[in-house]
Amino acid sequence: MADRSTGDSATSSQDRDEGPGRTDRQVKSDRQQSNDRSAWNWLLVPAIVIPLLVPLYNRVEPTLFGWPFFYWGQLAFIALGVATTSVVYQKTKTRKDPDTDRLGRGSVEREVR
């Protein structure tokens, strides 16, 4: 077996990112998709943490249509989580390039055919 050094693996990943046949736009797109850090993602924290804090809603009153707060509060947290996740998704999704067709191939590859 051949021994791989750390320098070779770094070079091979760079060659893979910027290899032949890949345009600058494709490389930039791949890098943007791998970087999913956005301030919008912080909105997901309350939707995850608040339902875990059971003492906040571990009570009977107020009731809603005869349901104790413990139950309808959890259903409200689910609705809050769905709404928050939808907002974060809409704000953080990347727009597709108009030159890209349904299979993800750019106009450059279509002209080569």
Sequence and secondary structure as in RCSB ss.txt:
>XXXX:A:sequence
MADRSTGDSATSSQDRDEGPGRTDRQVKSDRQQSNDRSAWNWLLVPAIVIPLLVPLYNRVEPTLFGWPFFYWGQL
AFIALGVATTSVVYQKTKTRKDPDTDRLGRGSVEREVR
>XXXX:A:secstr
     HHHHHHHHHHHHT TT  HHHHHHHHHHH    GGGGGHHHHHHGGG GGGT S  S BTTB HHHHHHH
HHHHHHHHHHHHHHHHH     TT  TTS  HHHHHH 
